[in-house]
Amino acid sequence: MIFNLANLYGQEDPRWADEKTGNATPADATLKLDGCAVTAIANLHNAAFGTNLTPHDVNQALIANEGFVYDKHGYALLNWINVPKAFPKLYFVFKDGIYDNLRTWMWINVYPKLPVIVQVKLGYNSHFIIFVGNHLMVDSLDGKLKPTSTYPTLQATVRYGRA
C-alpha cells in the first residue's frame, strides 16, 4: 500500500464529536452526525502526506478559509473547491456525478496516486469515505480500514491532485 495509514480518524470520536460542523446553526449539525466530509478530508490528507490532521483541525481550517456553504436550514455543506485554500498541498480536480471504478482505480494506483473521496449511500443519506486501494476504504464514521464492499451503493467521487 502506498499510503500512510497511521493517523486515521472517525467523526464519532468524543474529542470532536459534539463540535459544530462549520458555523452551522441547527443543534444536530455536529461532526458526529454531519462531519463525514470533513473527516474524509482529514483522512485523505493524512494518508497522502503523512500529516496528523484531526477532524477538529480540518473543521477549523475550513471555517477560516471559506470551506463551507450553508443551506437554507443553516447546515454546513463542504465547499469542495475551496478545500485547497485551507490545505494548499491539494488542488481540486473534480466532483464526479457518478462513481467510475476504473477512474477511481487509476487515480489511486497510477496518477496522481492519491486516495479518492467516495460518496456512498448510508441509509437514506449520503456518507463520505476514502478509497485507498487494495479493495480497502477508510470509514469516516470510525476511522477504520474496511473492505470497499462495506457500502455497496457507490454514488460519486471527489478527486484532488497534488499541488
C-alpha positions in Angstrom: 0.0 0.0 0.0 1.3 3.4 -0.9 -0.4 5.5 1.7 0.4 6.3 5.4 -2.5 4.9 7.3 -1.2 5.6 10.8 -3.3 8.7 11.5 -6.9 7.9 10.6 -9.8 9.4 12.4 -13.6 8.9 12.9 -16.2 11.6 13.1 -17.7 9.9 16.2 -14.5 10.4 18.3 -15.6 12.1 21.6 -12.8 14.6 21.3 -14.7 16.4 18.5 -18.0 14.6 18.0 -20.0 17.4 19.6 -18.3 20.2 17.7 -20.4 22.1 15.2 -19.7 21.4 11.6 -18.6 24.8 10.2 -20.7 27.6 11.6 -23.9 25.6 11.3 -26.9 26.7 13.4 -29.0 23.5 13.9 -28.4 21.7 17.2 -27.8 18.4 15.4 -25.2 19.8 12.9 -22.2 18.3 14.7 -19.2 16.5 13.4 -20.6 13.2 14.9 -23.8 13.4 12.8 -22.8 15.6 9.9 -19.0 15.6 9.7 -18.1 12.7 7.3 -16.9 15.1 4.5 -14.7 16.9 7.0 -13.3 13.7 8.3 -12.7 12.3 4.8 -10.6 15.4 4.1 -8.6 14.8 7.3 -8.0 11.1 6.4 -7.1 11.9 2.8 -4.6 14.5 3.8 -3.1 12.3 6.5 -2.8 9.2 4.2 -1.4 11.1 1.3 1.1 13.4 3.1 1.8 11.7 6.5 0.2 14.5 8.4 -1.8 14.2 11.6 -4.8 16.5 11.0 -7.8 15.7 13.1 -11.4 16.4 12.0 -11.3 19.3 14.5 -8.2 20.8 12.8 -9.8 20.4 9.3 -13.1 21.9 10.5 -11.4 25.0 11.9 -9.2 25.4 8.8 -12.3 25.2 6.6 -14.2 27.7 8.7 -11.3 30.1 8.3 -10.9 29.6 4.6 -14.5 29.7 3.2 -14.6 25.9 3.2 -18.3 25.7 3.8 -21.6 27.0 2.3 -24.8 26.9 4.2 -28.2 25.5 3.1 -31.5 27.3 3.9 -31.7 25.4 7.2 -28.3 26.5 8.4 -26.4 23.2 7.8 -22.8 23.4 6.7 -22.0 21.8 3.3 -18.4 21.3 2.3 -17.3 23.7 -0.4 -15.1 21.2 -2.2 -13.5 23.8 -4.5 -12.2 25.9 -1.5 -10.6 23.0 0.4 -7.2 23.9 -1.2 -7.4 27.3 0.4 -7.1 25.6 3.8 -4.8 22.8 2.6 -2.5 24.1 -0.2 -0.9 20.7 -0.8 -4.1 19.7 -2.6 -5.8 21.1 -5.6 -9.4 20.4 -6.5 -9.8 18.3 -9.7 -13.5 17.3 -10.0 -16.6 16.1 -8.1 -17.9 13.4 -10.4 -21.7 13.0 -10.5 -21.4 9.2 -10.7 -19.0 6.6 -9.5 -16.5 5.2 -12.0 -14.5 2.2 -10.8 -11.8 2.4 -13.5 -11.2 6.1 -13.0 -11.0 5.6 -9.2 -8.5 2.8 -9.5 -6.3 4.8 -11.9 -6.4 7.8 -9.5 -5.3 5.7 -6.6 -2.7 3.5 -8.3 -1.4 5.2 -11.4 -1.6 9.0 -11.3 -1.6 11.0 -9.1 -1.5 8.2 -6.5 -3.9 9.8 -4.1 -6.9 8.4 -2.1 -10.3 9.2 -3.6 -13.2 10.5 -1.6 -16.2 8.4 -2.4 -19.8 9.3 -1.7 -21.8 6.3 -0.7 -25.4 5.6 0.4 -25.8 5.2 4.2 -29.5 4.5 4.9 -31.4 7.4 3.4 -28.4 9.7 3.5 -25.1 10.1 1.7 -21.8 9.4 3.5 -18.2 10.3 2.5 -15.3 7.9 2.9 -11.9 7.4 1.2 -10.8 4.6 -1.0 -7.1 3.8 -0.5 -6.5 0.8 -2.8 -6.3 -3.0 -2.4 -10.1 -3.1 -2.1 -9.8 -1.1 1.2 -11.5 2.1 2.4 -11.3 4.3 5.5 -14.7 4.8 7.0 -15.3 8.3 8.2 -17.6 7.1 11.0 -14.9 5.3 13.0 -11.6 5.9 11.0 -11.1 2.1 10.5 -10.0 0.3 7.4 -12.7 -1.8 5.9 -13.4 -3.6 2.6 -14.7 -1.3 -0.1 -17.8 -3.5 -0.3 -18.9 -2.2 3.2 -21.2 0.3 1.4 -22.5 -1.4 -1.7 -24.1 1.8 -3.2 -21.3 4.0 -4.6 -22.7 7.3 -5.7 -19.9 9.7 -6.7 -16.3 10.7 -6.2 -14.4 13.8 -5.3 -10.8 13.9 -6.6 -7.9 16.1 -5.5 -4.4 16.3 -7.0 -1.1 17.2 -5.5 -0.5 21.0 -5.8 
